[in-house]
């Protein structure tokens, strides 16, 4: 039986949810390293119910991004039973074919929200990353004939599991974005904090990105890491 809500309560709840979505949009914009997010605002945020239906979106969210976030949720709900989703999980994807994405530089994140042990919603965001690997800087160029040339294809994966960073997944993502020094800064701040507490192996191609994930950059890059960006 559906419980009725009076118009005043409905409007208060609606305004509160929209406010939450707007605040997540601003928080992502202010905390990002990439100018694609911080200045160009190529990102969106939304709140989705456990059935994958849109509840609220940030005022400045882009329509194409909303479609992609709904694609991620459709994939998530089809592949992962709700009983297996835990508080602190964060799901990540970008693939248009395997995860409902737009193009590979747009990386989707979804996190479940629990209240008193009950799953009540998901909070989602999507942001355009400056580089996701591939044959050309920026992961977009004329002459590409297949999606594998565009960059790293990310199916639905857990970036966090029960609040713990899945380090192997993060390493794989950063290693395949060698030209994008700010790539790690576009990840959630909790990702950077968790990464900074772990021992990150250094890689010639990925060390700048790893430093950005840890929230710090060395004053002078090593010759190897400098060569990887030229």
Backbone as a chain_set.jsonl record, in Angstrom:
{"seq": "XXXXXXXXXXXXXXXXXXXXXXXXXXXXXXXXXXXXXXXXXXXXXXXXXXXXXXXXXXXXXXXXXXXXXXXXXXXXXXXXXXXXXXXXXXXXXXXXXXXXXXXXXXXXXXXXXXXXXXXXXXXXXXXXXXXXXXXXXXXXXXXXXXXXXXXXXXXXXXXXXXXXXXXXXXXXXXXXXXXXXXXXXXXXXXXXXXXXXXXXXXXXXXXXXXXXXXXXXXXXXXXXXXXXXX", "coords": {"N": [[0.847, -1.192, 0.0], [0.616, 2.168, -0.91], [1.893, 4.982, 0.695], [0.374, 8.08, 1.228], [1.44, 11.473, 0.584], [1.34, 14.735, 1.753], [0.992, 17.82, -0.144], [2.734, 19.906, 0.768], [4.739, 18.612, 2.309], [5.747, 16.988, 0.293], [6.86, 18.893, -1.451], [8.87, 19.944, 0.18], [10.525, 17.69, 0.545], [11.216, 17.24, -2.138], [12.625, 19.6, -2.795], [14.729, 19.367, -0.974], [16.073, 17.048, -1.891], [16.847, 17.87, -4.466], [18.57, 19.879, -3.713], [20.607, 18.413, -2.466], [21.621, 17.043, -4.711], [22.568, 19.239, -6.199], [24.559, 20.17, -4.472], [26.366, 18.032, -4.492], [27.219, 18.209, -7.111], [28.564, 20.687, -7.102], [30.538, 20.131, -5.205], [32.051, 18.147, -6.526], [32.971, 19.675, -8.681], [34.564, 21.618, -7.382], [36.512, 20.087, -6.115], [37.876, 18.739, -8.067], [40.783, 18.082, -10.13], [41.04, 18.422, -12.844], [40.599, 20.73, -15.543], [38.518, 20.253, -17.239], [36.43, 19.582, -15.606], [36.495, 21.359, -13.411], [36.457, 23.95, -14.601], [35.227, 23.819, -17.152], [33.02, 22.382, -16.639], [32.111, 19.844, -17.378], [30.51, 17.674, -16.291], [28.217, 15.731, -14.288], [25.666, 15.106, -11.821], [23.53, 12.949, -9.858], [20.67, 11.573, -8.106], [19.457, 8.362, -7.562], [16.882, 5.896, -7.366], [16.548, 2.611, -5.712], [15.525, 1.03, -7.737], [16.592, 1.979, -10.009], [15.553, 4.331, -11.029], [15.4, 7.769, -11.851], [15.646, 10.169, -9.307], [16.415, 12.748, -8.445], [18.218, 15.436, -9.937], [21.203, 17.375, -10.476], [20.96, 20.875, -11.059], [22.506, 21.817, -13.184], [23.193, 19.534, -14.538], [23.926, 17.537, -17.43], [21.921, 16.486, -20.161], [22.72, 14.301, -21.785], [24.548, 13.115, -20.113], [22.909, 12.273, -18.033], [21.489, 10.255, -19.304], [23.576, 8.433, -19.614], [24.253, 7.851, -16.942], [21.91, 6.59, -16.177], [22.147, 4.401, -17.834], [24.36, 3.145, -16.682], [23.238, 2.455, -14.197], [21.237, 0.683, -15.012], [22.791, -1.403, -16.013], [24.207, -2.08, -13.691], [22.156, -2.98, -11.94], [21.274, -5.143, -13.369], [23.401, -6.887, -13.28], [24.346, -7.131, -10.674], [23.026, -8.406, -7.806], [20.803, -6.797, -5.495], [21.103, -7.679, -2.914], [23.765, -8.213, -2.694], [25.078, -5.86, -2.657], [26.949, -3.595, -0.82], [27.303, -1.279, 1.914], [29.442, 1.415, 1.299], [30.452, 0.469, -1.078], [31.618, 1.349, -4.337], [30.825, 1.738, -7.638], [32.145, 1.581, -10.932], [32.392, 2.623, -14.345], [32.67, 2.961, -17.951], [32.088, 2.115, -20.499], [30.364, 2.236, -23.595], [28.973, 0.09, -24.737], [29.07, -2.114, -23.004], [28.3, -1.045, -20.591], [26.469, 1.006, -20.79], [27.462, 3.593, -21.296], [28.534, 6.877, -22.605], [30.835, 8.083, -24.256], [34.254, 6.954, -24.108], [35.947, 8.755, -22.532], [34.126, 9.774, -20.668], [33.587, 8.957, -17.501], [31.742, 6.98, -15.329], [30.418, 6.897, -11.997], [28.904, 5.176, -9.283], [27.332, 5.026, -6.14], [25.981, 3.217, -3.448], [23.445, 4.185, -1.072], [22.729, 3.831, 2.284], [20.32, 3.462, 4.914], [19.863, 2.875, 8.23], [20.686, 0.267, 7.765], [19.319, -0.397, 5.454], [19.054, -0.334, 1.94], [18.532, 2.64, 0.3], [18.91, 4.372, -1.829], [20.902, 5.427, -4.688], [23.806, 7.375, -5.259], [25.052, 9.146, -7.968], [27.651, 10.011, -10.291], [29.133, 11.54, -13.177], [31.918, 12.269, -15.213], [33.9, 14.064, -17.545], [36.983, 12.933, -18.57], [40.292, 14.055, -19.19], [41.979, 12.386, -20.595], [41.933, 9.025, -21.518], [43.602, 7.132, -22.363], [44.457, 5.235, -25.347], [44.884, 5.796, -28.965], [45.39, 8.466, -29.497], [46.162, 11.692, -28.063], [43.901, 12.907, -25.628], [42.045, 11.044, -26.26], [40.306, 11.135, -28.381], [39.922, 11.384, -31.853], [40.034, 12.015, -35.378], [39.802, 9.432, -37.834], [39.851, 7.146, -36.31], [38.811, 3.8, -36.167], [37.685, 1.841, -34.629], [36.415, 1.07, -31.355], [38.386, 0.307, -29.579], [40.587, 1.822, -30.173], [40.094, 4.194, -28.992], [40.59, 4.232, -26.275], [40.825, 3.107, -22.825], [38.519, 0.619, -22.1], [36.068, 0.343, -19.744], [34.331, -1.991, -18.068], [31.506, -2.683, -15.896], [32.754, -2.326, -12.727], [33.88, -2.774, -9.327], [35.168, -0.092, -7.696], [35.532, 0.598, -5.092], [35.134, -1.552, -2.329], [32.999, -2.29, 0.145], [33.835, 0.055, 1.435], [36.585, -0.039, 1.185], [39.333, 0.68, -0.829], [39.771, -0.827, -3.986], [42.658, -1.689, -4.881], [43.983, -2.896, -7.064], [42.252, -2.435, -9.211], [42.262, 0.383, -9.362], [44.987, 0.795, -9.973], [45.083, -0.352, -12.529], [43.388, 1.381, -13.98], [44.758, 3.879, -13.799], [47.214, 3.275, -14.978], [46.541, 3.051, -17.628], [45.995, 5.583, -18.492], [48.178, 7.318, -19.413], [48.905, 9.866, -20.287], [47.526, 11.72, -18.882], [47.967, 13.701, -16.369], [46.291, 14.875, -14.33], [44.449, 12.858, -13.868], [43.885, 11.191, -11.622], [42.949, 13.065, -9.823], [40.337, 13.479, -10.445], [38.975, 11.484, -9.329], [36.955, 10.346, -6.521], [37.384, 12.169, -3.436], [37.743, 10.488, -1.284], [38.879, 8.322, -2.508], [41.407, 9.261, -3.082], [42.393, 9.705, -0.514], [42.435, 7.114, 0.508], [44.201, 5.947, -1.266], [46.502, 7.351, -0.688], [47.241, 6.277, 1.707], [48.188, 3.836, 1.1], [50.799, 1.736, -0.27], [52.024, 2.779, -3.185], [53.106, 1.371, -6.111], [55.698, 2.548, -8.258], [55.524, 3.665, -11.619], [56.835, 4.161, -14.843], [55.149, 5.252, -16.821], [52.894, 5.991, -15.406], [53.411, 7.383, -13.062], [53.044, 10.263, -12.651], [50.23, 10.488, -12.606], [49.652, 8.852, -10.448], [50.795, 10.322, -8.375], [49.076, 12.501, -8.328], [46.739, 11.299, -7.46], [47.385, 10.75, -4.857], [47.194, 13.232, -3.856], [49.303, 15.012, -4.0], [52.131, 16.541, -5.583], [55.316, 16.132, -6.965], [58.048, 18.482, -6.752], [59.793, 18.43, -8.874], [59.718, 16.583, -11.775], [60.742, 13.222, -12.488], [63.274, 12.246, -14.933], [62.306, 10.072, -16.406], [59.502, 10.14, -16.025], [58.997, 12.652, -17.082], [59.682, 12.275, -19.736], [57.645, 10.572, -20.489], [55.502, 12.238, -20.836], [56.035, 13.795, -22.986]], "CA": [[0.0, 0.0, 0.0], [1.408, 3.378, -1.042], [1.567, 6.01, 1.675], [0.181, 9.38, 0.603], [2.209, 12.577, 1.157], [0.659, 15.994, 1.469], [1.776, 18.64, -1.086], [3.802, 20.68, 1.411], [5.821, 17.673, 2.607], [6.318, 16.571, -0.988], [7.706, 19.973, -1.971], [10.061, 20.021, 1.048], [11.386, 16.562, 0.189], [11.727, 17.453, -3.488], [13.641, 20.651, -2.738], [15.887, 18.837, -0.262], [16.8, 16.119, -2.766], [17.51, 18.658, -5.512], [19.682, 20.584, -3.073], [21.688, 17.437, -2.306], [22.219, 16.823, -6.03], [23.325, 20.44, -6.552], [25.763, 20.24, -3.637], [27.342, 17.051, -4.981], [27.749, 18.775, -8.363], [29.532, 21.725, -6.747], [31.661, 19.488, -4.519], [32.883, 17.525, -7.548], [33.603, 20.747, -9.446], [35.59, 22.292, -6.592], [37.574, 19.173, -5.679], [38.54, 18.124, -9.222], [42.024, 18.653, -10.636], [40.932, 18.66, -14.282], [39.838, 21.898, -15.985], [37.287, 19.775, -17.859], [35.403, 19.546, -14.571], [36.552, 22.559, -12.574], [36.146, 25.177, -15.332], [34.332, 23.583, -18.286], [31.808, 21.812, -16.036], [31.666, 18.677, -18.155], [30.205, 16.636, -15.317], [26.827, 15.737, -13.837], [25.395, 14.282, -10.646], [22.117, 12.603, -9.723], [20.231, 10.601, -7.101], [18.661, 7.337, -8.228], [16.306, 4.976, -6.386], [17.067, 1.243, -5.856], [15.032, 0.415, -8.969], [17.273, 2.601, -11.138], [14.785, 5.461, -11.531], [15.938, 9.074, -11.459], [14.918, 10.859, -8.242], [16.773, 14.166, -8.517], [19.444, 15.724, -10.685], [21.712, 18.728, -10.287], [20.368, 21.808, -12.018], [23.38, 21.963, -14.351], [23.513, 18.245, -15.146], [23.69, 17.474, -18.87], [20.97, 15.431, -20.523], [23.425, 13.116, -22.28], [25.148, 12.476, -18.941], [21.847, 11.58, -17.299], [21.257, 9.002, -20.012], [24.685, 7.534, -19.327], [24.128, 7.379, -15.562], [20.822, 5.607, -16.169], [22.702, 3.199, -18.452], [25.176, 2.488, -15.665], [22.362, 1.848, -13.195], [20.581, -0.476, -15.628], [23.792, -2.468, -16.049], [24.503, -2.475, -12.309], [21.046, -3.752, -11.386], [21.16, -6.398, -14.113], [24.537, -7.76, -13.012], [24.651, -7.269, -9.25], [21.827, -8.441, -6.957], [20.809, -5.798, -4.43], [21.549, -8.317, -1.675], [25.226, -8.287, -2.696], [25.605, -4.499, -2.601], [27.27, -3.26, 0.559], [27.615, 0.119, 2.201], [30.842, 1.705, 0.998], [30.783, 0.072, -2.449], [31.537, 2.342, -5.409], [30.902, 1.072, -8.93], [32.759, 2.438, -11.94], [32.278, 2.111, -15.714], [32.613, 3.984, -19.0], [31.919, 1.512, -21.825], [29.029, 2.449, -24.169], [28.313, -1.159, -25.1], [28.993, -3.031, -21.865], [27.855, -0.403, -19.352], [25.539, 2.1, -21.048], [28.123, 4.897, -21.287], [28.463, 7.735, -23.786], [32.116, 7.75, -24.874], [35.162, 6.444, -23.082], [36.42, 9.729, -21.541], [33.109, 10.008, -19.63], [33.643, 7.857, -16.536], [30.598, 6.954, -14.423], [30.541, 6.31, -10.666], [27.646, 5.036, -8.545], [27.536, 4.55, -4.771], [24.725, 2.995, -2.73], [23.213, 4.92, 0.176], [21.974, 3.001, 3.22], [19.788, 4.071, 6.142], [19.501, 1.815, 9.19], [20.959, -1.023, 7.143], [18.462, -0.613, 4.288], [19.439, 0.409, 0.746], [17.452, 3.577, -0.019], [19.154, 5.096, -3.084], [22.273, 5.497, -5.188], [24.259, 8.679, -5.735], [25.824, 8.891, -9.187], [28.243, 11.136, -11.003], [29.861, 11.251, -14.402], [32.788, 13.394, -15.532], [34.753, 13.886, -18.72], [38.402, 12.895, -18.237], [41.084, 14.612, -20.273], [42.621, 11.319, -21.372], [41.644, 7.681, -21.01], [44.452, 6.245, -23.15], [44.122, 5.151, -26.764], [45.887, 6.111, -29.974], [45.619, 9.901, -29.642], [45.929, 12.484, -26.857], [42.509, 13.297, -25.483], [41.233, 9.853, -26.527], [39.379, 11.398, -29.484], [40.612, 11.846, -33.057], [39.537, 11.504, -36.643], [40.541, 8.286, -38.341], [39.645, 5.953, -35.501], [37.87, 2.892, -36.827], [37.081, 0.939, -33.653], [36.394, 1.646, -30.009], [39.623, -0.008, -28.86], [41.545, 2.89, -30.437], [39.717, 5.386, -28.234], [41.143, 4.213, -24.931], [40.501, 2.005, -21.923], [37.11, 0.276, -21.931], [35.839, -0.088, -18.359], [33.018, -2.57, -17.781], [31.105, -2.411, -14.522], [33.684, -2.874, -11.733], [33.872, -2.108, -8.018], [36.365, 0.665, -7.366], [35.596, 0.404, -3.65], [34.333, -2.67, -1.838], [32.736, -2.087, 1.581], [34.612, 1.175, 1.934], [38.015, -0.236, 0.973], [39.762, 0.848, -2.215], [40.28, -2.008, -4.695], [43.878, -1.097, -5.41], [44.3, -3.453, -8.383], [41.43, -1.752, -10.205], [42.788, 1.744, -9.499], [46.258, 0.708, -10.697], [44.782, -0.622, -13.939], [42.839, 2.595, -14.585], [45.773, 4.918, -13.916], [48.251, 2.843, -15.91], [46.044, 3.196, -18.992], [45.811, 6.998, -18.802], [49.542, 7.785, -19.16], [49.129, 11.267, -20.656], [46.654, 12.59, -18.1], [48.476, 13.857, -15.008], [45.262, 15.126, -13.321], [43.398, 11.84, -13.914], [43.515, 10.737, -10.301], [42.254, 14.111, -9.101], [38.911, 13.44, -10.755], [38.374, 10.439, -8.517], [36.442, 10.885, -5.264], [38.429, 12.501, -2.465], [37.989, 9.309, -0.452], [39.794, 7.471, -3.26], [42.756, 9.793, -2.927], [42.84, 9.472, 0.858], [42.75, 5.699, 0.658], [45.4, 5.66, -2.044], [47.667, 7.934, -0.037], [47.627, 5.44, 2.838], [48.739, 2.578, 0.611], [52.091, 1.821, -0.941], [51.758, 2.767, -4.615], [54.303, 1.1, -6.903], [55.953, 3.573, -9.259], [55.568, 3.228, -13.004], [57.319, 5.233, -15.694], [54.068, 5.886, -17.547], [51.746, 6.39, -14.592], [53.767, 8.004, -11.803], [52.4, 11.556, -12.411], [48.83, 10.277, -12.23], [49.624, 8.297, -9.098], [51.052, 11.389, -7.417], [47.878, 13.324, -8.202], [45.782, 10.555, -6.644], [47.79, 10.888, -3.464], [46.961, 14.601, -3.439], [50.529, 15.78, -3.954], [52.955, 16.45, -6.782], [56.704, 16.418, -6.643], [58.475, 19.743, -7.355], [60.486, 18.177, -10.151], [59.439, 15.23, -12.257], [61.919, 12.454, -12.863], [63.453, 12.21, -16.385], [61.45, 9.049, -17.009], [58.112, 10.588, -16.068], [58.935, 13.778, -18.013], [59.689, 11.738, -21.101], [56.379, 9.925, -20.783], [54.489, 13.235, -21.166], [56.463, 14.571, -24.146]], "C": [[0.882, 1.242, 0.0], [0.95, 4.416, -0.036], [1.459, 7.352, 0.983], [0.995, 10.439, 1.338], [1.507, 13.875, 0.782], [1.557, 16.883, 0.615], [2.927, 19.403, -0.451], [4.994, 19.786, 1.729], [6.519, 17.226, 1.325], [7.272, 17.626, -1.531], [8.981, 20.115, -1.134], [11.043, 18.904, 0.702], [12.019, 16.768, -1.177], [12.843, 18.496, -3.493], [14.903, 20.169, -2.035], [16.727, 17.917, -1.127], [17.517, 16.864, -3.892], [18.711, 19.404, -4.95], [20.876, 19.654, -2.869], [22.397, 17.207, -3.635], [23.057, 18.024, -6.456], [24.619, 20.531, -5.752], [26.805, 19.215, -4.074], [27.993, 17.538, -6.272], [28.846, 19.801, -8.055], [30.751, 21.127, -6.063], [32.607, 18.826, -5.516], [33.64, 18.582, -8.331], [34.767, 21.365, -8.665], [36.756, 21.385, -6.223], [38.359, 18.576, -6.841], [39.84, 18.831, -9.567], [41.847, 19.123, -12.078], [40.12, 19.919, -14.587], [38.571, 21.486, -16.725], [36.126, 19.802, -16.868], [35.354, 20.871, -13.819], [36.094, 23.806, -13.31], [35.134, 24.955, -16.455], [33.029, 22.916, -17.862], [31.218, 20.675, -16.871], [31.46, 17.506, -17.202], [28.751, 16.778, -14.887], [26.696, 14.834, -12.621], [23.887, 14.033, -10.533], [21.914, 11.652, -8.548], [19.249, 9.654, -7.775], [18.105, 6.391, -7.168], [16.807, 3.553, -6.626], [16.564, 0.499, -7.091], [15.669, 1.031, -10.21], [16.538, 3.783, -11.734], [15.352, 6.771, -10.995], [15.04, 9.723, -10.418], [15.162, 12.358, -8.318], [18.075, 14.306, -9.286], [19.907, 17.128, -10.355], [21.168, 19.633, -11.392], [21.186, 21.893, -13.302], [23.805, 20.628, -14.962], [23.129, 18.242, -16.622], [22.797, 16.287, -19.201], [21.675, 14.161, -20.973], [24.099, 12.373, -21.128], [24.109, 11.709, -18.135], [21.516, 10.251, -17.962], [22.331, 7.977, -19.722], [24.61, 6.992, -17.903], [22.994, 6.367, -15.431], [21.276, 4.298, -16.815], [23.567, 2.416, -17.482], [24.296, 1.777, -14.65], [21.644, 0.619, -13.76], [21.527, -1.666, -15.662], [24.071, -3.001, -14.649], [23.404, -3.392, -11.756], [20.855, -5.078, -12.102], [22.248, -7.393, -13.72], [24.758, -8.049, -11.524], [23.344, -7.304, -8.458], [21.921, -7.414, -5.836], [21.316, -6.379, -3.113], [23.069, -8.384, -1.572], [25.883, -6.905, -2.67], [25.77, -4.097, -1.147], [27.519, -1.757, 0.716], [29.107, 0.351, 1.998], [31.294, 1.208, -0.359], [30.727, 1.296, -3.366], [31.766, 1.607, -6.724], [31.367, 2.076, -9.986], [32.603, 1.801, -13.313], [32.345, 3.279, -16.695], [32.186, 3.425, -20.352], [30.494, 1.711, -22.366], [28.264, 1.158, -24.421], [28.097, -2.07, -23.893], [28.398, -2.402, -20.614], [26.999, 0.828, -19.587], [26.146, 3.483, -21.079], [27.92, 5.694, -22.552], [29.697, 7.495, -24.65], [33.123, 7.523, -23.769], [35.68, 7.501, -22.11], [35.405, 10.054, -20.443], [33.048, 8.798, -18.702], [32.528, 8.021, -15.504], [30.968, 6.357, -13.072], [29.156, 6.236, -10.025], [27.937, 4.443, -7.179], [26.19, 4.349, -4.091], [24.663, 3.813, -1.445], [22.303, 4.062, 1.058], [21.475, 3.841, 4.386], [19.287, 2.952, 7.032], [19.628, 0.431, 8.551], [20.158, -1.316, 5.894], [18.931, 0.254, 3.121], [18.283, 1.318, 0.339], [17.668, 4.313, -1.338], [20.594, 4.859, -3.539], [22.573, 6.961, -5.505], [25.236, 8.415, -6.878], [26.496, 10.165, -9.66], [28.956, 10.636, -12.248], [30.697, 12.481, -14.724], [33.653, 13.047, -16.74], [36.209, 13.98, -18.292], [39.229, 13.312, -19.45], [41.693, 13.54, -21.166], [42.312, 9.988, -20.714], [42.461, 6.653, -21.787], [44.057, 6.264, -24.619], [45.207, 5.692, -27.665], [46.23, 7.596, -30.058], [45.42, 10.607, -28.31], [44.481, 12.968, -26.802], [41.537, 12.178, -25.773], [40.147, 10.095, -27.573], [40.169, 11.936, -30.663], [39.917, 11.297, -34.284], [40.386, 10.328, -37.101], [40.431, 7.045, -37.496], [38.56, 5.091, -36.138], [37.214, 1.902, -35.867], [37.271, 1.504, -32.255], [37.685, 1.381, -29.243], [40.693, 1.057, -29.073], [41.269, 4.129, -29.589], [40.293, 5.398, -26.825], [40.681, 3.001, -24.134], [38.994, 1.826, -21.82], [36.921, -0.297, -20.522], [34.441, -0.682, -18.258], [32.63, -2.2, -16.351], [32.064, -3.11, -13.556], [33.475, -2.145, -10.415], [35.208, -1.408, -7.83], [36.611, 0.634, -5.863], [34.707, -0.776, -3.294], [34.216, -2.531, -0.322], [33.634, -1.016, 2.179], [36.106, 1.065, 1.739], [38.332, -0.12, -0.51], [40.245, -0.47, -2.789], [41.504, -1.546, -5.484], [44.212, -1.608, -6.808], [43.522, -2.744, -9.485], [41.942, -0.332, -10.43], [44.098, 1.748, -10.277], [46.027, 0.51, -12.192], [44.266, 0.635, -14.642], [43.922, 3.643, -14.81], [46.871, 4.55, -14.91], [47.837, 3.059, -17.359], [45.64, 4.623, -19.326], [47.149, 7.708, -18.63], [49.746, 9.26, -19.437], [48.382, 12.236, -19.753], [47.137, 12.693, -16.665], [47.367, 14.103, -13.992], [44.247, 13.998, -13.181], [42.94, 11.419, -12.527], [42.747, 11.77, -9.507], [40.775, 14.138, -9.367], [38.199, 12.33, -9.997], [37.857, 11.043, -7.216], [37.565, 11.152, -4.271], [38.737, 11.32, -1.566], [38.925, 8.342, -1.153], [41.223, 7.945, -3.056], [43.272, 9.543, -1.519], [43.241, 8.022, 1.062], [44.038, 5.357, -0.082], [46.645, 6.191, -1.359], [48.138, 7.095, 1.147], [48.284, 4.134, 2.396], [50.09, 2.811, -0.037], [51.865, 1.677, -2.436], [53.044, 2.468, -5.369], [54.475, 2.149, -7.982], [56.055, 2.946, -10.647], [56.009, 4.404, -13.857], [56.172, 5.988, -16.329], [52.995, 6.461, -16.635], [52.116, 7.151, -13.329], [53.169, 9.396, -11.616], [50.956, 11.398, -11.97], [48.731, 9.743, -10.814], [49.87, 9.395, -8.062], [49.823, 12.259, -7.234], [46.815, 12.624, -7.378], [46.11, 10.717, -5.175], [47.626, 12.323, -2.963], [48.229, 15.421, -3.323], [51.277, 15.595, -5.258], [54.379, 16.828, -6.413], [57.125, 17.71, -7.325], [59.165, 19.558, -8.681], [60.235, 16.741, -10.556], [60.744, 14.543, -12.613], [62.067, 12.47, -14.377], [62.519, 11.215, -17.038], [60.026, 9.521, -17.114], [57.955, 11.792, -16.984], [58.881, 13.289, -19.442], [58.355, 11.125, -21.47], [55.305, 10.927, -21.175], [54.865, 14.046, -22.389], [56.385, 13.741, -25.397]], "O": [[1.794, 1.357, 0.819], [-0.243, 4.699, 0.074], [2.355, 7.732, 0.229], [1.221, 10.338, 2.544], [1.13, 14.079, -0.372], [2.776, 16.716, 0.643], [3.988, 19.537, -1.06], [6.135, 20.155, 1.453], [7.743, 17.103, 1.288], [8.358, 17.303, -2.013], [10.053, 20.378, -1.68], [12.245, 19.141, 0.582], [13.207, 16.507, -1.365], [13.882, 18.297, -4.121], [16.015, 20.511, -2.438], [17.956, 17.991, -1.105], [18.653, 16.536, -4.234], [19.737, 19.546, -5.616], [22.022, 20.055, -3.075], [23.626, 17.177, -3.689], [24.141, 17.853, -7.014], [25.656, 20.922, -6.287], [28.002, 19.497, -4.031], [29.181, 17.307, -6.499], [29.914, 19.786, -8.667], [31.876, 21.563, -6.308], [33.826, 18.926, -5.376], [34.825, 18.411, -8.618], [35.834, 21.607, -9.229], [37.875, 21.864, -6.038], [39.406, 17.965, -6.624], [39.987, 20.029, -9.329], [42.446, 20.119, -12.483], [39.081, 20.155, -13.971], [37.639, 22.283, -16.834], [34.978, 20.02, -17.253], [34.278, 21.433, -13.617], [35.412, 24.646, -12.724], [34.275, 25.805, -16.689], [32.058, 22.885, -18.619], [30.004, 20.564, -17.043], [32.142, 16.485, -17.291], [28.131, 17.821, -15.097], [27.498, 13.924, -12.412], [23.078, 14.806, -11.045], [22.853, 11.018, -8.066], [18.33, 10.085, -8.471], [18.779, 6.11, -6.177], [17.438, 3.302, -7.653], [17.11, -0.543, -7.453], [15.332, 0.658, -11.333], [16.863, 4.205, -12.844], [15.733, 6.864, -9.828], [13.828, 9.821, -10.608], [14.219, 13.147, -8.261], [18.919, 13.41, -9.283], [19.097, 17.982, -9.994], [20.949, 19.191, -12.52], [20.623, 22.026, -14.388], [24.689, 20.598, -15.819], [22.142, 18.86, -17.02], [22.906, 15.222, -18.594], [21.277, 13.061, -20.589], [24.211, 11.148, -21.158], [24.388, 10.627, -17.617], [21.291, 9.247, -17.286], [22.042, 6.787, -19.596], [24.871, 5.811, -17.674], [23.098, 5.404, -14.67], [20.851, 3.218, -16.405], [23.527, 1.186, -17.451], [24.566, 0.634, -14.28], [21.465, -0.374, -13.055], [21.129, -2.796, -15.379], [24.161, -4.211, -14.439], [23.688, -4.442, -11.181], [20.336, -6.031, -11.521], [22.046, -8.604, -13.814], [25.297, -9.096, -11.165], [22.618, -6.309, -8.445], [22.999, -7.187, -5.288], [21.89, -5.662, -2.293], [23.607, -8.59, -0.483], [27.109, -6.8, -2.662], [24.849, -4.239, -0.343], [27.895, -1.069, -0.233], [29.935, -0.428, 2.47], [32.42, 1.494, -0.767], [29.883, 2.173, -3.185], [32.782, 0.934, -6.898], [31.027, 3.258, -9.936], [32.674, 0.579, -13.442], [32.11, 4.43, -16.328], [31.941, 4.202, -21.276], [29.524, 1.393, -21.678], [27.036, 1.136, -24.329], [27.058, -2.72, -23.779], [28.028, -3.111, -19.678], [26.815, 1.626, -18.668], [25.427, 4.467, -20.907], [27.224, 5.256, -23.468], [29.624, 6.79, -25.657], [32.869, 7.866, -22.614], [35.848, 7.18, -20.934], [35.787, 10.56, -19.388], [32.525, 7.747, -19.07], [32.392, 9.077, -14.886], [31.75, 5.409, -13.009], [28.335, 7.134, -10.207], [28.692, 3.477, -7.061], [25.337, 5.233, -4.154], [25.683, 4.095, -0.816], [21.237, 3.624, 0.624], [22.12, 4.806, 4.794], [18.407, 2.18, 6.651], [18.796, -0.451, 8.765], [20.303, -2.395, 5.319], [19.177, 1.447, 3.296], [17.183, 0.84, 0.064], [16.711, 4.829, -1.915], [21.381, 4.189, -2.871], [21.698, 7.695, -5.964], [26.127, 7.573, -6.77], [25.98, 11.264, -9.458], [29.328, 9.467, -12.35], [30.244, 13.609, -14.532], [34.074, 11.905, -16.926], [36.627, 14.986, -17.719], [38.907, 12.966, -20.586], [41.898, 13.763, -22.359], [42.418, 9.847, -19.496], [42.096, 5.481, -21.873], [43.401, 7.198, -25.081], [46.308, 6.01, -27.214], [47.258, 7.954, -30.633], [44.598, 10.174, -27.502], [43.916, 13.385, -27.813], [40.334, 12.331, -25.56], [39.175, 9.343, -27.642], [40.992, 12.838, -30.504], [39.286, 10.241, -34.234], [41.571, 10.254, -36.777], [40.877, 5.978, -37.918], [37.53, 5.593, -36.588], [36.281, 1.197, -36.253], [38.169, 2.31, -32.008], [38.041, 2.15, -28.35], [41.606, 1.19, -28.258], [42.12, 5.012, -29.483], [40.467, 6.467, -26.239], [40.212, 2.009, -24.691], [38.274, 2.769, -21.492], [37.54, -1.297, -20.161], [33.457, 0.052, -18.354], [33.362, -1.476, -15.677], [32.175, -4.336, -13.564], [32.953, -1.03, -10.39], [36.256, -2.052, -7.808], [37.757, 0.644, -5.414], [33.649, -0.97, -3.893], [35.207, -2.639, 0.401], [34.132, -1.163, 3.295], [36.836, 1.99, 2.093], [37.678, -0.745, -1.346], [41.043, -1.164, -2.159], [41.386, -1.072, -6.614], [44.676, -0.84, -7.65], [44.057, -2.482, -10.562], [42.046, 0.111, -11.574], [44.305, 2.6, -11.14], [46.696, 1.131, -13.019], [44.662, 0.92, -15.772], [44.0, 4.232, -15.888], [47.397, 5.419, -15.605], [48.692, 3.232, -18.227], [44.999, 4.851, -20.352], [47.262, 8.607, -17.796], [50.666, 9.863, -18.885], [48.582, 13.447, -19.846], [46.767, 11.871, -15.827], [47.464, 13.595, -12.874], [43.27, 14.15, -12.448], [41.74, 11.303, -12.278], [41.976, 11.417, -8.614], [40.02, 14.748, -8.61], [36.971, 12.241, -10.017], [38.273, 12.139, -6.84], [38.575, 10.449, -4.262], [39.876, 11.16, -1.127], [39.681, 7.622, -0.501], [42.138, 7.14, -2.881], [44.443, 9.21, -1.334], [44.251, 7.727, 1.701], [44.86, 4.581, 0.405], [47.711, 5.579, -1.426], [49.297, 7.186, 1.551], [48.863, 3.414, 3.209], [50.472, 3.947, -0.317], [51.552, 0.587, -2.915], [53.994, 3.245, -5.275], [53.488, 2.597, -8.566], [56.595, 1.854, -10.822], [55.59, 5.535, -13.61], [56.192, 7.218, -16.385], [52.251, 7.346, -17.058], [51.221, 7.538, -12.577], [52.798, 9.715, -10.487], [50.503, 12.093, -11.06], [47.837, 10.129, -10.061], [49.241, 9.407, -7.004], [49.543, 12.711, -6.124], [46.06, 13.283, -6.664], [45.211, 10.81, -4.339], [47.884, 12.608, -1.793], [48.242, 16.43, -2.619], [51.077, 14.603, -5.959], [54.601, 17.75, -5.629], [56.603, 18.017, -8.396], [59.123, 20.448, -9.53], [60.497, 15.806, -9.799], [61.723, 15.188, -12.989], [61.073, 12.69, -15.07], [61.991, 11.481, -18.118], [59.387, 9.343, -18.151], [56.906, 11.957, -17.605], [58.13, 13.816, -20.263], [57.965, 11.149, -22.637], [54.301, 10.547, -21.776], [54.094, 14.911, -22.804], [56.708, 14.226, -26.481]]}, "num_chains": 1, "name": "protein.A"}
